[in-house]
Amino acid sequence: SHKVESGDPVILLGKEDSYALKVSYGFVASSEEKMEIADGYINLLRADVAGAVFDNGMIFNQNGEMIGLVNNAASENKALVTVYSISDIKNELELMSNGKGIPYVGVHGVALPEELETEKLGEGVWVKEVETDSPAMEAGIQPGDIITKIGEEKVSDMNEYRSMLLKSAVKETIVLYGLRKGADDNYVDMEFKVIIGKK
C-alpha cells in the first residue's frame, strides 16, 4: 500500500450503513496523510468512490491486492472514504489473528527535531505526549524526554520505535534508554523499565 498514488483506481468491498456487502469503484484521492496513534503512526489513504458511504470494508487495487481497511466512522470527511494502509497494520492484524494483544506503551513522539540534533544528543524519538495511566507514565517517562534505545537497539524515529515495540510481548518488561533535560539545560541519561501493556 506504500506504492499507492493519487489517481490510482480502486475497488471497494464493504458495508454501507450496516446493509449487505456492496462493491463500488473509484480512485485514490490522496495518499500522503498520516494519523498519529499511541506508539506510532498509520498512513491514511483517501478514496473517492462515487455514491458510496461506507463505514467499514476493504479496498483493493486493480490487481486484486488488498491495500487497506476502511474506517470511515473515524473520519470527519464523509465525502471521501478513509482507509488504513495495510502495510502499516499488517503486524497488528497478525497478532490479533493469533489471539495476542498489541503491545502498548503509550508514547506519542516524533523524530528528534533538527534544532536538538547535536553530536551529544545524536538521534532519537522526542516524546511530545504520554498517555494517562499508560505503561509509559507508570515508568516515569515525561514529555520532552528523548528515547534513544529500546534495550540495546538504537531508535532514530517512530517507525523504528514501533517496529521494535511490536517484537515485544504483552507483560514483558523492557528497558528504554533516553535523555532528559536537567535544570542547567544539560541532558542527563535516563533509564525506564516499562511493563508492556496491550491495546
N, C-alpha and C positions, 0 to 999 in steps of 0.2 A: 504493500500500500504506500510505501515511501516513494514509489516511482510514479504515482498518480499525479496528473497535472490538470489544471483548469482546462475545461473543454473536452476532456475525455468522456466518451459515452459510458453510461452505467445502466445496470438493470437492478431494480429494487423489488425484493420479495418481503412482504411484511403485512402487519395488521393495521387497518385503518379504523380508528375508533372502536377497537375490540371486535370488529367483524372478522369474517373469514379471511384467509390469506389472499392477497392481491398482488399482481405483478404490474409494475409500471416501468417506464423507461425515461431516461433523462440524461443529464451530463453533469460533470463536476463543475461547480461554480467557484470554489476556492479550495486550496489545499495547504495553505500556509499558516493557518491558525493553530494555536496550542492552548490546551486547557490545563491549568495548574491543579494538581491534586496533591494530597499528602504524600511526601517522599518521591515526587517526580512530576512529570508532565505527560499528557497524551496529545498526539497530533489529531486535529479535527479536520474532517472533510465536510464541505457543504455541497449538497447536491440539489440541483434544480430539476424536480420531477413533476412534469405537468399534471396539475389537478390532483396531486397526491398529498394527503396529510397523514403521515404515518407516525405512530407513537413508538413502534419498535419493529425490528426486522433485520434483514441482511442485505448488503449491497454487493454487487458483482461487477467485474469489468467485462468487456465484450468477449473475453476468452473463457468466461465462466468461473474465474477465480474470485473467491470472496475477498473483498478488500476492506470490509468494515462492518460494524454492527450499528444499527440505527438506535439513537436515543433522543428522539425529538422532544420527549417530555421535559428534558432538561434545558431545552432551548427557548429563548425569548423570540427568536426569529422563525415564525411558523411558515414563512414563505419558502424557506429552504429546509431540506432535510438534513439534520445534524448526524454525523457518522463518526464513531470512534475508529481510528485507524487500527486495523487488525494487527499490524506489525508491532504496535505499542502495547497490546493487551494479550498477545498470544501466550506469554508466560503465565499470566494470571489465570487465563482460561484453562491452561493445562493443570495448574494447581487445583483449581476448583473442580475440574472434571475428575481428579484423583481424590476428592474429598478432603483436600487440605485448605487451610486458611491462607490468605495472602499476608505475608509478613508486613508489619506496620510499626513504624517508629514515631511518625507524626511531625516530621520536619518539612517546612516549606523553605526552599532555598534557591539560590542562583549561583552560577559560576562566579568566582571571586571577581568583583568589579576591577576594571583596569587601574583605577586610582589606588587600589590596595595591593596590586600585584607588584611585589618588590622581591629582591633576591632573598630577603629574610623570610617573607611570608610564603613565597612560592605559589603553588596552585591549591585550590580547594573549593569547597562549597560554602558560600556565605549564608548563614541562617537568617532569614528575614522574619520568620514566624514559627512558633512552636505551638502545636495544638493543645488545648486544655485537656488535662487528665490523660495525656498520651505517655507512652514509654519514654519519649524524649524529655518531657517535662519532669517525669519522675527521676530520670537520670541526672537532671540538673542542667540540661542544655538550654541556652538562652538565645534570644535574638541578638545578632551581632557576633556570635561565635563563628569560627571558621573550622569546618570539618576537613581535615587533611588526609585521614586514613581510616579505613574500616579494617580492623585487625592489622595485618602487615601490608595491605594493599592500598596504594595511594589513590586518592579521589580528586579528580580535576573539575568535574561538573556533575549535574544532577542525573545525566544519563548513566554515568559510571556508578554513581551512588545507588541508583535504583537497581541497576543490574546486579551489583554486589549484594544488595539487601535481599533481592529475590532468591538468592542462593542460600539464605539463612532459613532456619526452621522456626516456626512459632514456638515461643517459650525458651528458645535458645538465648544464652547470654553472649552478647558480642561487645567488643571494646571499640569505641570511636575515639580517635585521637584528634585533637584540634588546638586552636589558639583562642585566647580571649584577651581583649584589650584591658589593660590594667589602669590604675589611677594615674600613672605617669605617661600614658599613651603608648607604652610599650606592650607588646603582646607576650603573654605567658602561655606555656604549654599546659594543655588540659587533657584529661583522660576521663571518659564517660563509660561506665558499664551499663549497657542497655539490655533489658529483657524484652525480646521481640514480642510484640502483640500481634493481633490479626485483624483484618478487615473482612 
